[in-house]
Amino acid sequence: MTYARIYEAGKKELEEAGVREAALDARLLLEFVCGTKRHDLLAHGDRPVEREKEERYRELLARRAKRIPLQHLTGVQEFMGLEFQVGPEALIPRQDTEILVEEVMRELHDGFRILDLCTGSGCILLSLLHYSNGCEGVGTDLSPRALELARANARALGEEAAVFVESDLFGKVEGKYEIIVSNPPYIRTEVIASLEEEVRLHEPMMALDGREDGLFFYREIVRRSPDYLCGGGRLYLEIGYDQKEEVTALMREAGFEEVTAVKDYAGKDRVVYGILPSLRNGDSL
C-alpha cells in the first residue's frame, strides 16, 4: 500500500473511533513508524510502505483508537524545543505549561537554585536548567516511577545539575531557593470522571487530583514556600483556568507581593506568581 493510501486509511480508522485530532495523529504515527517528515505525505505519497512498517502502523492505530495517548505510543513529547521521554508514569508535558517556564525564565539569573515541586517528567526543571547558566535544581515527586523518568530525561539532556528526590512536597527538601515552581494537581475530584479518556484512563491520578476544591496543593505550597525561599525569591504556580482569584488570594495572605496572573495562548489564566519580601526572611538575593 502507498504512503498516501495507508495514511487515509489510518485517518478514517481514528475518525471512526472518535479521536479528536484523527488526521494529525494518523500522520504523526505514520511519520514515527516510517521515519519520515511532514512534507513526505505530499511529495512522496505514491511511495510504497514496507509490509513490516504497515503492520506496525496498524498496530499503533489500533492502540490509539482505544484512546491510548499518542505520546505514550511514540514515547516522546517536545516541550520548550526539547525532546522528553514520556509514559504513564507522569503527566505528558503540555504547551500550556511552557507559559510557566517562560515566566520563570524572565527572572532566572545565573547561579540560581530552583525547586520544582511535583516534577513529574522533570520537563519544567530541566528546561530551566537547559536555558540558563550555572543554575542547579531539585525536583520532588511522590512517585518513584515518575522520578525514574525525570532522571532518564536529565541524562538524555546532559543536565547534571538536577537532583530528583522522592518527597511529599517539601518533606525531604533542604536549604533555600531563589525560585520555587510547581504545576501541582489542581483538578477537582468530581471533575476527573468527565475528562477525556486519554487523560482519566492513562495519566497518573496522583498528578491530576487536586482534592475536593482543586486547591489542596496550592494551600500547602503557598503556606510552606516562605520557609524555603530566599528573601526576594519568587514562587511560580501553574493554575486551572478558573483558579486565579483563589490562588492569588492565598499568595497575598501568605505575604507575597506583586502577585501577578498570566494568561496562556488561548487567553485563559494559567500562571500566578509572586515575590517573597526580603525583610521577611532577613536575607536577599
C-alpha positions as CSV (number, residue, x, y, z in Angstrom):
1,M,0.0,0.0,0.0
2,T,1.2,3.5,-0.8
3,Y,2.1,6.1,1.9
4,A,-0.9,8.3,1.0
5,R,-3.4,5.4,1.0
6,I,-2.2,4.0,4.3
7,Y,-2.5,7.4,5.8
8,E,-6.0,7.9,4.5
9,A,-7.0,4.5,5.9
10,G,-5.4,5.4,9.3
11,K,-7.2,8.8,9.4
12,K,-10.5,7.1,8.7
13,E,-9.9,4.5,11.5
14,L,-9.2,7.1,14.1
15,E,-12.1,9.3,13.0
16,E,-14.5,6.4,13.4
17,A,-13.0,5.8,16.8
18,G,-13.9,9.4,17.8
19,V,-10.3,10.5,18.2
20,R,-10.4,14.3,18.3
21,E,-7.4,15.1,16.0
22,A,-7.6,12.0,13.9
23,A,-5.9,13.4,10.8
24,L,-2.9,14.8,12.8
25,D,-2.5,11.7,14.9
26,A,-2.7,9.4,11.9
27,R,0.1,11.4,10.2
28,L,2.3,11.6,13.2
29,L,2.1,7.9,13.8
30,L,2.9,7.2,10.2
31,E,5.9,9.5,10.4
32,F,7.0,7.8,13.6
33,V,6.9,4.3,12.0
34,C,8.4,5.3,8.7
35,G,10.9,7.9,9.9
36,T,9.5,10.4,7.5
37,K,8.7,14.2,7.7
38,R,5.5,16.2,7.2
39,H,6.2,17.0,3.6
40,D,6.6,13.4,2.6
41,L,2.8,12.9,2.5
42,L,2.6,15.5,-0.3
43,A,5.9,14.9,-2.0
44,H,6.1,11.1,-1.8
45,G,2.5,9.9,-1.3
46,D,2.9,7.3,-4.0
47,R,5.8,5.7,-2.3
48,P,5.1,2.1,-1.2
49,V,5.3,1.3,2.5
50,E,7.0,-1.9,3.6
51,R,4.8,-4.6,4.9
52,E,6.5,-4.7,8.3
53,K,6.0,-0.9,8.7
54,E,2.4,-1.2,7.6
55,E,1.7,-3.8,10.2
56,R,3.4,-1.7,12.9
57,Y,1.4,1.3,11.8
58,R,-1.9,-0.6,12.0
59,E,-0.9,-1.9,15.5
60,L,-0.3,1.6,16.7
61,L,-3.6,2.9,15.1
62,A,-5.5,0.2,17.0
63,R,-4.0,1.3,20.3
64,R,-4.6,4.9,19.6
65,A,-8.2,4.1,18.7
66,K,-8.5,2.7,22.2
67,R,-7.6,6.2,23.4
68,I,-4.1,5.5,24.5
69,P,-2.3,8.9,24.2
70,L,-0.3,9.5,21.1
71,Q,2.8,10.3,23.2
72,H,2.6,7.0,25.0
73,L,2.8,5.3,21.7
74,T,5.8,7.3,20.4
75,G,7.4,7.6,23.8
76,V,8.4,11.3,23.4
77,Q,6.9,14.8,23.6
78,E,8.5,18.1,22.6
79,F,8.5,20.8,25.2
80,M,10.3,24.1,25.1
81,G,12.1,22.9,22.0
82,L,13.5,19.8,23.8
83,E,12.5,16.2,23.4
84,F,11.3,14.5,26.6
85,Q,10.7,10.8,27.2
86,V,7.2,10.3,28.4
87,G,5.0,7.5,29.6
88,P,2.1,6.6,32.0
89,E,4.5,7.4,34.9
90,A,3.9,11.1,34.7
91,L,1.8,13.8,33.0
92,I,2.5,14.4,29.4
93,P,4.2,17.9,29.1
94,R,1.7,20.3,27.6
95,Q,2.1,23.5,25.6
96,D,0.2,25.5,28.3
97,T,3.0,24.7,30.8
98,E,5.5,26.4,28.6
99,I,3.9,29.6,29.8
100,L,5.1,28.7,33.3
101,V,8.6,28.1,32.2
102,E,8.8,31.3,30.1
103,E,7.6,33.4,33.0
104,V,10.3,31.9,35.3
105,M,12.9,32.5,32.7
106,R,12.2,36.2,32.7
107,E,13.7,36.5,36.2
108,L,16.0,33.5,36.2
109,H,19.6,34.6,36.7
110,D,22.9,32.6,36.5
111,G,23.6,30.7,39.6
112,F,20.1,30.5,41.0
113,R,18.8,27.5,42.9
114,I,15.4,26.2,41.7
115,L,13.0,23.9,43.5
116,D,10.4,22.2,41.3
117,L,7.6,20.6,43.2
118,C,5.5,17.7,41.7
119,T,8.2,17.5,39.0
120,G,6.8,14.5,37.1
121,S,8.8,14.0,33.9
122,G,11.1,16.8,35.0
123,C,10.3,18.9,32.0
124,I,9.9,22.2,33.9
125,L,13.2,22.0,35.9
126,L,15.2,20.5,33.1
127,S,14.1,23.2,30.6
128,L,15.0,25.9,33.1
129,L,18.4,24.4,33.6
130,H,19.0,23.9,29.9
131,Y,18.3,27.6,29.1
132,S,20.3,29.1,32.0
133,N,23.9,29.1,33.1
134,G,25.3,27.8,36.4
135,C,21.9,27.1,37.9
136,E,21.1,24.0,39.9
137,G,17.8,22.5,40.9
138,V,15.9,19.9,42.9
139,G,12.8,18.2,41.6
140,T,10.4,16.4,44.1
141,D,7.7,13.9,43.5
142,L,5.9,11.2,45.4
143,S,6.1,8.8,42.5
144,P,9.3,6.7,42.3
145,R,8.4,5.8,38.7
146,A,8.0,9.5,37.7
147,L,11.4,10.2,39.3
148,E,13.0,7.4,37.3
149,L,11.5,9.1,34.1
150,A,12.8,12.5,35.2
151,R,16.3,11.1,35.8
152,A,16.3,9.5,32.4
153,N,15.4,12.8,30.8
154,A,18.1,14.5,32.8
155,R,20.7,12.0,31.5
156,A,19.4,12.3,27.9
157,L,19.7,16.1,28.1
158,G,23.0,16.0,29.9
159,E,21.7,18.1,32.8
160,E,23.9,17.1,35.7
161,A,22.8,20.0,37.9
162,A,19.4,18.4,38.5
163,V,18.7,16.3,41.6
164,F,15.4,14.4,41.9
165,V,14.1,13.5,45.3
166,E,11.2,11.3,46.4
167,S,9.3,13.7,48.7
168,D,5.8,14.8,49.6
169,L,6.2,18.4,48.5
170,F,8.8,19.9,50.9
171,G,9.1,16.8,53.1
172,K,12.7,16.0,52.2
173,V,13.7,19.4,50.9
174,E,16.7,21.2,52.5
175,G,18.1,24.7,52.0
176,K,16.7,27.7,50.4
177,Y,16.0,28.7,46.8
178,E,15.6,31.7,44.7
179,I,12.9,30.1,42.6
180,I,10.1,27.7,43.6
181,V,8.0,26.5,40.7
182,S,5.2,23.9,40.5
183,N,2.5,22.5,38.3
184,P,0.6,20.7,41.0
185,P,-2.5,18.5,40.8
186,Y,-5.4,21.0,40.5
187,I,-8.4,19.3,39.0
188,R,-11.4,18.9,41.4
189,T,-12.0,15.3,42.3
190,E,-15.6,15.4,41.0
191,V,-14.4,16.7,37.6
192,I,-12.0,13.9,36.8
193,A,-14.7,11.4,35.7
194,S,-15.7,13.9,32.9
195,L,-12.2,14.2,31.5
196,E,-11.2,12.8,28.1
197,E,-10.4,9.1,28.2
198,E,-6.7,9.8,27.2
199,V,-6.4,11.7,30.5
200,R,-8.6,10.0,33.0
201,L,-7.6,6.4,32.0
202,H,-3.9,6.9,31.0
203,E,-2.5,9.8,33.0
204,P,-1.5,9.2,36.7
205,M,-4.3,10.0,39.0
206,M,-1.9,11.3,41.6
207,A,-0.9,14.1,39.2
208,L,-4.5,15.1,38.4
209,D,-6.4,15.1,41.7
210,G,-6.4,18.4,43.5
211,R,-8.9,17.1,46.0
212,E,-12.4,18.4,46.7
213,D,-12.0,22.0,45.5
214,G,-8.8,21.6,43.5
215,L,-6.8,23.9,45.8
216,F,-5.3,21.5,48.3
217,F,-1.8,21.6,46.9
218,Y,-1.8,25.3,46.4
219,R,-2.6,25.8,50.1
220,E,0.2,23.6,51.1
221,I,2.8,25.0,48.7
222,V,1.9,28.7,49.4
223,R,1.9,28.1,53.1
224,R,5.2,26.4,53.3
225,S,7.1,28.2,50.5
226,P,8.4,31.1,52.6
227,D,10.4,28.7,54.7
228,Y,12.3,27.6,51.6
229,L,12.6,30.8,49.6
230,C,15.4,33.4,49.9
231,G,14.1,36.8,50.7
232,G,13.2,38.4,47.4
233,G,12.7,34.9,45.9
234,R,9.7,34.0,43.7
235,L,7.0,31.4,43.7
236,Y,5.5,30.4,40.4
237,L,2.4,28.2,40.1
238,E,0.5,26.8,37.1
239,I,-3.2,27.1,37.7
240,G,-6.5,25.9,36.2
241,Y,-8.3,28.5,34.1
242,D,-10.8,29.3,36.9
243,Q,-8.4,29.4,39.9
244,K,-6.8,32.8,39.6
245,E,-8.8,34.6,42.3
246,E,-8.4,31.8,44.9
247,V,-4.6,31.2,44.3
248,T,-3.9,35.0,44.1
249,A,-5.7,35.4,47.4
250,L,-3.7,32.6,49.0
251,M,-0.4,34.1,48.0
252,R,-1.3,37.6,49.2
253,E,-2.5,36.2,52.5
254,A,0.9,34.4,52.9
255,G,2.7,37.7,52.4
256,F,3.8,37.5,48.8
257,E,4.0,40.8,47.0
258,E,3.5,41.9,43.4
259,V,1.2,38.8,42.9
260,T,0.6,38.6,39.1
261,A,-1.6,36.3,36.9
262,V,-0.5,35.4,33.3
263,K,-2.7,34.1,30.6
264,D,-1.9,31.2,28.2
265,Y,-2.1,31.3,24.4
266,A,-5.8,30.7,24.5
267,G,-6.4,33.7,26.7
268,K,-7.1,31.7,29.9
269,D,-5.4,32.4,33.2
270,R,-2.6,29.9,33.5
271,V,0.2,31.1,35.9
272,V,0.2,33.0,39.1
273,Y,3.5,34.2,40.7
274,G,4.6,36.5,43.5
275,I,7.7,37.7,45.4
276,L,8.6,37.0,49.0
277,P,9.7,40.3,50.6
278,S,13.4,40.4,51.6
279,L,12.7,41.5,55.1
280,R,10.5,38.5,55.9
281,N,13.4,36.1,55.9
282,G,16.1,38.6,56.7
283,D,18.1,37.9,53.6
284,S,18.1,39.0,50.0
285,L,19.1,37.8,46.6
